[in-house]
Amino acid sequence: MLGNIGFGVLGLAALLGLAWLFSCNRRQVDW
């Protein structure tokens, strides 16, 4: 149970980090 919750939190954090990096890159690079 605890492993599942930890895995979910890790996945959520990874998704948030990816989205943040993507937005930062988009702001930096002028498409």
N, C-alpha and C positions, 0 to 999 in steps of 0.2 A: 504493500500500500504506500509506504513512505517513498519507495523507489519510484513508483508511478507518479506521485505528486512532484518529486524532484525532477523527474524527466520532463514533465509537463512545463514546469517553471523554466527549465533550461531551454526547451524548445521555444517558449514564448519570448524569453530574453534574446535568443538567437534571431528570431523573426523581427523583433523590435530593433535590434542592432543592425540587421541587414537593411531594414526600411530607413533607419537613420543615416546609414552610410550612403544609401541610394539617393536620398534627398540632398545630402551634403554634396555628393558628386554632381547632381543635377544643377545645384546652385552654382557650383564652381565652374562647370563646363557650360558654355552657352550653346545649346542645341539650336 
